[in-house]
Amino acid sequence: MELYKLNRERLCKRLSEVVDKDAYVLLQGGSNVSHYCTDVDYVFRQEPYFHWTFGVSEPDCYGLIQVSSGEAHLFFPRVEEAHTVWLGKPLCLDEYKCRYKVNYASYVDTLAETLNALKPSLILTLYGKNTDSDLTCKEAHFEGIDRFILDNKILHKIIADCRVIKTDYEKEVMRYATKVTCNAHKSVMAKCKPNMYEYQCEANFLHYAYYVGGCRHVGYNNICCSGQNGAILHYGHATEPNSKEIRDGDMCLFDMGATYSGYTADVTVSFPANGKFTDDQRSIYNAVLAASRAVMNAIKPGVSWVDMHILANKVTLRGLREIDLVRGDVDEMYEAGLAAIFQPHGLGHLLGIDVHDVGGYLEGHPDRPLKPGVKALRTARNLEVGMALTVEPGCYFIEPLLKRALSDPALSKFLNEKVLKRFWKFGGVRIEDNIFVTERGIENYTPVPRTVEEIEEWMSKKEMVA
């Protein structure tokens, strides 16, 4: 709870610079959502801004903070006695107050009455667009709110910006989520073998993360690719449900991240299903690994994330040139847009409560770039101490993109079609690490085998319990 208390203090400090002492922040938590018209609910997950501010597990709550004092007031729904048969006895208000370390706890039906007594000069509500999803966050509302003076312009950009910089408490939770994630990946790698199915590897990951790590949730749909599926960037969705049989000679690309206390990891490993890299697999993997390491060596406070993306792309292109897959000047290739054929996604993204955490394109920070490749970046910010990001360069052989490049004279002149045909059904490689930006560079807190030699050594320990 100290984590959330500190978050509130940081928020109030920022808000106190722009609003008067009698202003209050009002946030509304998430609600249970049913499966369509049934009486079965999705597993509840708290609204992210509400979680960041209060760490509350229960649905249908409200939170109120006085900006000047930081005093916090939580409002919980009353649970009818009949519901206790199914849901158990709820905590009393004193227990809620103690559990969440707030100044006051009340019931939701007293919210209007409480605000009438407090006489706020201004109520700040949350309203703004998430630039990763283009969806708008849910603004707090209750019957009678229109009797108060409201502002929904100030809060969003400040609280989102607060979420970008992680505290030491948040970092500790994220390190744990990533440690569990990496150990789960290692367990999967040690148990993976040809003729298994992708979903069996997914099941092994989920079992380890929950059974060993206590992580009930994952941060996103698990991506468990093998063979050509590695060229499907967000594989694992309902149409492609991690269902292929893994074949001898396949390259696996597993992108999975466990969530702990609301904060998620996001780690991708790429490895040969049989535990031994072929020459071609080694070449593509090492090109991507070189890009990852070049970026992590270059990151420091003040550098542009766009520049880091460009650096990764150019290093990967150099690796492809070494095996004669592309030919020519790397800078010219990049300017022509060739890098975006092999890596159509951005270098990485902000990380935290959301796997694509908020704050990428806030007002007052660089706008989204428009050129091929960099326009896919989820942020164009200059890096700051305390930021949490993923570094995830990749190289993929995506049939429609390759066909487009071959039919475009500006791109095809760089491609060696004879060598490219060798990789047509390769799939892809992605290497994704979780980092914090520090005063001197980065902290890479992703303890998983990364070099070809480390991967082959680890996978030689088949069937061990990682």
C-alpha positions as CSV (number, residue, x, y, z in Angstrom):
1,M,0.0,0.0,0.0
2,E,3.0,2.3,0.4
3,L,3.4,2.1,-3.4
4,Y,-0.1,3.5,-4.0
5,K,0.3,6.1,-1.2
6,L,3.5,7.4,-2.9
7,N,1.7,7.5,-6.2
8,R,-1.0,9.7,-4.7
9,E,1.6,12.0,-3.2
10,R,3.3,12.4,-6.5
11,L,0.1,13.1,-8.3
12,C,-1.0,15.7,-5.7
13,K,2.4,17.4,-5.9
14,R,2.0,17.9,-9.6
15,L,-1.6,19.0,-9.4
16,S,-1.0,21.5,-6.6
17,E,1.0,23.5,-9.1
18,V,-2.1,24.2,-11.2
19,V,-5.2,24.0,-9.0
20,D,-6.2,25.5,-5.6
21,K,-6.1,23.8,-2.2
22,D,-9.8,22.9,-2.2
23,A,-9.7,20.9,-5.4
24,Y,-10.3,17.2,-5.3
25,V,-9.5,14.3,-7.7
26,L,-12.4,11.9,-8.3
27,L,-11.7,8.5,-9.9
28,Q,-14.1,5.7,-10.7
29,G,-12.9,2.1,-10.5
30,G,-13.8,-0.7,-12.9
31,S,-16.9,-2.9,-12.9
32,N,-17.6,-6.5,-13.4
33,V,-18.4,-7.4,-17.0
34,S,-20.6,-10.3,-17.9
35,H,-20.0,-12.7,-20.8
36,Y,-22.6,-11.2,-23.1
37,C,-26.1,-11.9,-21.6
38,T,-25.0,-14.6,-19.2
39,D,-24.6,-14.6,-15.5
40,V,-20.9,-15.5,-15.8
41,D,-18.4,-12.7,-15.4
42,Y,-15.0,-12.2,-16.9
43,V,-12.2,-12.4,-14.3
44,F,-12.2,-8.9,-12.8
45,R,-9.3,-6.6,-13.4
46,Q,-9.2,-3.1,-11.9
47,E,-9.3,0.0,-14.1
48,P,-5.6,0.9,-14.5
49,Y,-5.6,4.5,-13.3
50,F,-7.7,3.5,-10.3
51,H,-5.3,0.7,-9.6
52,W,-2.2,3.0,-9.9
53,T,-3.8,5.4,-7.4
54,F,-5.4,3.1,-4.8
55,G,-4.4,-0.5,-5.5
56,V,-8.0,-1.6,-4.8
57,S,-9.1,-5.1,-5.7
58,E,-12.9,-4.7,-5.5
59,P,-15.1,-3.6,-8.4
60,D,-17.5,-0.7,-8.5
61,C,-15.6,1.7,-6.2
62,Y,-14.8,5.4,-6.2
63,G,-11.8,7.2,-4.9
64,L,-11.5,10.8,-3.8
65,I,-8.3,12.8,-3.0
66,Q,-7.9,16.3,-1.7
67,V,-5.0,17.8,-3.7
68,S,-3.7,20.1,-0.9
69,S,-3.5,17.5,1.8
70,G,-3.4,14.2,-0.1
71,E,-6.1,12.8,2.1
72,A,-7.7,9.8,0.4
73,H,-11.3,8.6,0.7
74,L,-12.5,5.3,-0.8
75,F,-16.1,4.4,-1.4
76,F,-17.2,0.8,-1.6
77,P,-20.5,-0.7,-2.8
78,R,-22.9,-2.1,-0.2
79,V,-23.2,-5.8,-0.5
80,E,-26.7,-7.1,0.1
81,E,-27.0,-9.8,2.7
82,A,-28.2,-12.3,0.2
83,H,-25.1,-11.9,-1.9
84,T,-22.9,-13.0,1.0
85,V,-24.0,-16.6,0.4
86,W,-22.2,-16.5,-2.9
87,L,-19.5,-13.9,-2.5
88,G,-18.6,-14.1,1.1
89,K,-18.9,-11.5,3.8
90,P,-17.4,-8.2,2.7
91,L,-15.0,-6.2,4.9
92,C,-16.4,-3.6,7.1
93,L,-15.5,0.1,6.5
94,D,-12.8,0.1,9.1
95,E,-11.2,-3.0,7.6
96,Y,-11.2,-1.4,4.1
97,K,-9.6,1.7,5.6
98,C,-6.9,-0.3,7.2
99,R,-6.4,-2.6,4.2
100,Y,-5.9,0.2,1.7
101,K,-4.2,2.7,4.1
102,V,-6.5,5.6,3.3
103,N,-7.9,8.3,5.6
104,Y,-11.6,7.5,5.1
105,A,-13.8,4.7,3.9
106,S,-17.5,5.0,3.1
107,Y,-20.2,3.5,0.9
108,V,-20.8,4.6,-2.6
109,D,-24.3,5.7,-1.9
110,T,-22.8,8.4,0.4
111,L,-20.5,9.9,-2.2
112,A,-22.7,12.9,-3.1
113,E,-23.4,13.6,0.6
114,T,-19.7,13.5,1.4
115,L,-18.9,15.9,-1.4
116,N,-21.6,18.3,-0.3
117,A,-20.0,18.4,3.1
118,L,-16.4,18.9,1.7
119,K,-17.5,21.7,-0.6
120,P,-14.8,21.2,-3.2
121,S,-13.9,24.3,-5.3
122,L,-13.2,22.0,-8.2
123,I,-13.5,18.3,-9.0
124,L,-10.9,16.9,-11.4
125,T,-12.2,13.9,-13.4
126,L,-10.3,11.7,-15.7
127,Y,-11.0,12.1,-19.4
128,G,-8.5,11.5,-22.2
129,K,-7.5,9.2,-25.1
130,N,-5.1,6.3,-24.8
131,T,-2.8,6.8,-27.8
132,D,-2.1,3.0,-28.0
133,S,-5.7,2.0,-28.3
134,D,-7.4,5.2,-29.4
135,L,-10.0,4.5,-26.7
136,T,-11.0,7.0,-24.1
137,C,-10.8,6.3,-20.4
138,K,-14.0,6.2,-18.4
139,E,-14.8,9.5,-16.7
140,A,-16.2,9.3,-13.1
141,H,-20.0,9.8,-12.9
142,F,-22.6,9.5,-10.2
143,E,-26.1,10.8,-9.8
144,G,-25.8,14.5,-8.7
145,I,-22.3,15.1,-10.0
146,D,-23.6,18.0,-12.2
147,R,-24.2,20.0,-9.0
148,F,-20.4,20.5,-8.7
149,I,-17.8,22.4,-10.6
150,L,-15.9,19.9,-12.8
151,D,-12.8,19.9,-14.9
152,N,-11.9,17.0,-17.2
153,K,-8.9,18.6,-19.0
154,I,-6.3,18.9,-16.3
155,L,-6.0,15.4,-14.7
156,H,-5.4,13.1,-17.6
157,K,-2.1,14.5,-18.9
158,I,-0.7,14.8,-15.4
159,I,-1.6,11.4,-14.1
160,A,-0.6,9.7,-17.3
161,D,2.8,11.5,-17.2
162,C,3.2,10.4,-13.5
163,R,2.7,6.8,-14.6
164,V,5.5,7.0,-17.1
165,I,8.2,7.5,-14.4
166,K,8.3,4.5,-12.0
167,T,9.1,4.7,-8.3
168,D,11.4,2.3,-6.5
169,Y,8.3,0.5,-5.2
170,E,6.9,0.0,-8.7
171,K,10.3,-1.2,-9.9
172,E,10.5,-3.8,-7.3
173,V,7.1,-5.2,-8.2
174,M,8.0,-5.1,-11.9
175,R,11.3,-6.9,-11.3
176,Y,9.4,-9.7,-9.6
177,A,6.8,-10.0,-12.4
178,T,9.7,-10.2,-14.9
179,K,11.7,-12.7,-12.8
180,V,8.7,-15.0,-12.7
181,T,8.1,-14.5,-16.4
182,C,11.7,-15.3,-17.3
183,N,11.8,-18.4,-15.1
184,A,8.5,-19.5,-16.7
185,H,10.0,-19.0,-20.2
186,K,13.1,-21.0,-19.1
187,S,10.8,-23.8,-17.9
188,V,9.0,-23.8,-21.3
189,M,12.3,-23.8,-23.2
190,A,13.6,-26.7,-21.2
191,K,10.5,-28.7,-21.8
192,C,9.8,-27.7,-25.5
193,K,10.4,-30.3,-28.1
194,P,9.2,-31.2,-31.6
195,N,5.7,-32.7,-31.9
196,M,4.4,-30.7,-29.0
197,Y,1.7,-28.2,-29.7
198,E,2.1,-24.5,-29.2
199,Y,-0.7,-24.5,-26.6
200,Q,1.2,-27.0,-24.5
201,C,4.0,-24.5,-24.2
202,E,1.5,-21.8,-23.4
203,A,0.1,-24.1,-20.7
204,N,3.5,-24.7,-19.2
205,F,4.1,-21.0,-19.0
206,L,0.7,-20.3,-17.3
207,H,1.2,-23.1,-14.9
208,Y,4.7,-21.9,-13.8
209,A,3.6,-18.3,-13.5
210,Y,0.7,-19.0,-11.3
211,Y,1.8,-22.1,-9.4
212,V,5.3,-21.0,-8.7
213,G,5.1,-17.2,-9.0
214,G,1.6,-16.5,-7.7
215,C,0.7,-14.6,-10.9
216,R,-2.9,-15.2,-11.6
217,H,-3.0,-13.0,-14.7
218,V,-0.9,-12.4,-17.8
219,G,-0.6,-8.9,-19.3
220,Y,-1.9,-9.8,-22.8
221,N,-2.9,-12.7,-25.0
222,N,0.0,-15.2,-25.0
223,I,1.8,-15.3,-28.3
224,C,3.3,-18.8,-28.9
225,C,4.5,-19.1,-32.5
226,S,6.4,-21.8,-34.3
227,G,7.6,-22.0,-37.8
228,Q,5.9,-19.6,-40.2
229,N,3.6,-18.4,-37.4
230,G,6.5,-16.4,-36.1
231,A,5.8,-13.9,-38.9
232,I,2.3,-13.2,-37.4
233,L,3.1,-10.4,-35.0
234,H,0.1,-10.8,-32.7
235,Y,-0.4,-14.5,-33.1
236,G,-2.4,-16.3,-30.4
237,H,-5.7,-14.5,-30.9
238,A,-9.1,-16.3,-31.4
239,T,-8.5,-17.0,-35.0
240,E,-4.9,-18.2,-34.4
241,P,-5.1,-19.8,-31.0
242,N,-1.5,-21.2,-30.5
243,S,-2.7,-24.5,-32.0
244,K,0.0,-25.6,-34.5
245,E,2.1,-28.7,-33.9
246,I,5.7,-27.7,-33.4
247,R,8.0,-29.4,-36.0
248,D,11.6,-30.3,-35.9
249,G,13.5,-27.5,-37.4
250,D,11.0,-24.8,-36.4
251,M,12.0,-21.6,-34.9
252,C,9.9,-20.7,-31.9
253,L,8.9,-17.2,-30.9
254,F,7.2,-17.0,-27.5
255,D,6.0,-13.6,-26.3
256,M,4.4,-13.9,-22.8
257,G,4.3,-11.8,-19.6
258,A,3.1,-12.5,-16.1
259,T,1.3,-9.9,-14.1
260,Y,1.8,-9.4,-10.4
261,S,0.0,-6.9,-8.2
262,G,-1.3,-5.2,-11.3
263,Y,2.1,-4.7,-13.0
264,T,3.0,-6.7,-16.0
265,A,6.2,-8.1,-17.6
266,D,6.5,-8.4,-21.4
267,V,9.3,-10.8,-22.5
268,T,9.9,-12.5,-25.8
269,V,12.3,-15.4,-26.4
270,S,13.2,-17.0,-29.8
271,F,14.8,-20.4,-30.0
272,P,14.9,-23.5,-32.2
273,A,12.4,-26.1,-31.1
274,N,15.0,-28.9,-31.2
275,G,17.5,-26.9,-29.2
276,K,20.1,-26.4,-31.9
277,F,20.4,-23.4,-34.2
278,T,20.8,-24.0,-37.9
279,D,23.2,-21.6,-39.7
280,D,20.3,-19.6,-41.1
281,Q,18.6,-19.5,-37.7
282,R,21.8,-18.4,-36.1
283,S,22.3,-15.6,-38.7
284,I,18.9,-14.1,-38.2
285,Y,19.0,-14.4,-34.4
286,N,22.4,-12.8,-34.1
287,A,21.4,-9.9,-36.3
288,V,18.5,-9.2,-34.0
289,L,20.6,-9.7,-30.9
290,A,23.2,-7.3,-32.2
291,A,20.4,-4.7,-32.7
292,S,19.1,-5.3,-29.2
293,R,22.6,-4.9,-27.7
294,A,23.4,-1.8,-29.7
295,V,20.3,-0.1,-28.5
296,M,20.8,-1.1,-24.8
297,N,24.4,0.2,-25.0
298,A,23.2,3.5,-26.5
299,I,20.3,4.3,-24.2
300,K,20.8,7.1,-21.7
301,P,18.7,9.9,-20.4
302,G,17.9,12.5,-23.1
303,V,18.2,10.2,-26.1
304,S,15.4,10.0,-28.6
305,W,13.4,6.8,-28.7
306,V,13.0,7.4,-32.5
307,D,16.8,7.4,-32.8
308,M,17.0,4.1,-30.9
309,H,14.5,2.5,-33.3
310,I,16.5,3.7,-36.3
311,L,19.7,2.4,-34.8
312,A,18.2,-1.1,-34.2
313,N,16.9,-1.2,-37.8
314,K,20.2,-0.3,-39.3
315,V,22.1,-2.9,-37.2
316,T,19.6,-5.6,-38.3
317,L,20.0,-4.6,-41.9
318,R,23.8,-4.9,-41.5
319,G,23.3,-8.4,-40.2
320,L,21.1,-9.3,-43.2
321,R,23.8,-7.9,-45.5
322,E,26.4,-10.1,-44.0
323,I,24.5,-13.2,-45.3
324,D,23.9,-11.5,-48.6
325,L,20.2,-11.3,-48.1
326,V,20.3,-7.6,-48.8
327,R,22.9,-5.6,-50.7
328,G,23.9,-2.0,-50.9
329,D,24.3,0.9,-48.5
330,V,22.5,0.5,-45.2
331,D,21.6,4.1,-44.9
332,E,20.1,4.1,-48.4
333,M,18.1,0.9,-47.5
334,Y,16.7,2.5,-44.4
335,E,15.7,5.8,-46.2
336,A,13.9,3.7,-48.8
337,G,11.8,2.0,-46.1
338,L,13.4,-1.5,-46.4
339,A,13.8,-1.9,-42.6
340,A,10.0,-1.7,-42.2
341,I,9.5,-4.7,-44.4
342,F,11.5,-6.9,-42.0
343,Q,10.4,-5.1,-38.8
344,P,7.0,-3.4,-39.3
345,H,6.5,-2.7,-35.6
346,G,8.2,-0.2,-33.3
347,L,11.3,-0.9,-31.2
348,G,9.4,-1.2,-28.0
349,H,7.0,0.6,-25.7
350,L,6.4,2.0,-22.2
351,L,5.6,-0.7,-19.7
352,G,3.8,-0.8,-16.3
353,I,0.3,-1.6,-15.3
354,D,-0.7,-1.8,-19.0
355,V,1.6,-3.8,-21.2
356,H,1.5,-0.8,-23.6
357,D,1.6,1.6,-20.8
358,V,0.2,5.1,-21.1
359,G,2.0,8.4,-21.8
360,G,3.4,7.7,-25.3
361,Y,2.0,10.8,-27.1
362,L,1.0,13.2,-24.4
363,E,0.6,16.9,-25.0
364,G,3.9,18.6,-24.7
365,H,6.0,15.7,-26.0
366,P,7.0,14.7,-29.6
367,D,4.2,13.8,-32.0
368,R,4.0,10.5,-33.8
369,P,6.5,10.3,-36.6
370,L,5.1,9.8,-40.1
371,K,7.8,7.8,-42.0
372,P,7.6,4.0,-42.6
373,G,8.7,2.0,-39.5
374,V,8.9,4.9,-37.0
375,K,5.2,5.7,-37.5
376,A,4.6,2.4,-35.7
377,L,6.4,3.6,-32.6
378,R,4.2,3.8,-29.5
379,T,6.2,6.8,-28.2
380,A,8.6,9.3,-29.7
381,R,9.7,10.7,-26.3
382,N,13.2,11.5,-25.2
383,L,14.1,9.0,-22.5
384,E,14.1,10.0,-18.8
385,V,15.4,8.4,-15.7
386,G,12.8,6.1,-14.2
387,M,11.1,5.2,-17.5
388,A,10.3,1.5,-18.0
389,L,10.3,0.2,-21.5
390,T,10.7,-2.9,-23.6
391,V,13.5,-3.2,-26.1
392,E,12.2,-5.7,-28.8
393,P,13.8,-5.6,-32.2
394,G,12.7,-8.3,-34.6
395,C,13.2,-9.7,-38.1
396,Y,10.3,-11.3,-39.8
397,F,9.6,-12.8,-43.2
398,I,6.0,-11.7,-43.8
399,E,4.8,-12.9,-47.2
400,P,2.7,-9.9,-48.3
401,L,5.4,-7.4,-47.2
402,L,8.1,-9.3,-49.0
403,K,6.0,-9.5,-52.2
404,R,5.4,-5.8,-52.0
405,A,9.1,-5.1,-51.6
406,L,10.0,-7.3,-54.5
407,S,7.5,-5.5,-56.7
408,D,8.8,-2.1,-55.7
409,P,11.9,-1.1,-57.7
410,A,13.0,1.3,-54.9
411,L,13.2,-1.7,-52.5
412,S,13.8,-4.7,-54.7
413,K,17.2,-3.3,-55.8
414,F,18.4,-4.0,-52.3
415,L,17.1,-7.6,-52.1
416,N,18.9,-10.8,-53.2
417,E,15.8,-12.8,-54.2
418,K,17.8,-16.0,-54.5
419,V,18.8,-15.9,-50.8
420,L,15.4,-14.5,-49.7
421,K,13.7,-17.5,-51.1
422,R,15.6,-19.6,-48.5
423,F,13.9,-17.7,-45.7
424,W,10.4,-17.4,-47.2
425,K,8.9,-19.8,-44.7
426,F,11.3,-19.0,-41.8
427,G,8.8,-17.1,-39.6
428,G,10.6,-14.6,-37.5
429,V,12.8,-13.7,-34.5
430,R,12.0,-11.2,-31.8
431,I,14.1,-10.6,-28.7
432,E,12.3,-8.6,-26.0
433,D,13.9,-7.3,-22.8
434,N,12.4,-5.2,-20.0
435,I,14.5,-2.2,-18.9
436,F,14.6,0.8,-16.7
437,V,16.3,4.0,-17.8
438,T,18.9,5.0,-15.2
439,E,21.2,8.0,-14.8
440,R,24.1,6.1,-16.4
441,G,22.2,4.0,-19.0
442,I,19.8,1.1,-18.3
443,E,19.0,-1.7,-15.9
444,N,18.1,-4.7,-17.9
445,Y,16.0,-6.8,-15.5
446,T,15.3,-9.7,-17.9
447,P,17.2,-12.8,-16.6
448,V,16.8,-15.2,-19.5
449,P,19.3,-16.9,-21.8
450,R,20.0,-14.6,-24.8
451,T,23.1,-15.7,-26.8
452,V,23.0,-18.7,-29.1
453,E,25.4,-20.5,-26.8
454,E,23.3,-19.7,-23.7
455,I,20.1,-20.9,-25.3
456,E,21.6,-24.1,-26.6
457,E,23.2,-24.9,-23.3
458,W,20.0,-24.2,-21.4
459,M,17.9,-26.3,-23.8
460,S,20.2,-29.2,-23.5
461,K,18.7,-29.6,-20.0
462,K,15.6,-31.2,-21.3
463,E,12.7,-31.9,-18.9
464,M,14.4,-30.2,-16.0
465,V,12.2,-28.3,-13.7
466,A,13.4,-24.7,-14.1
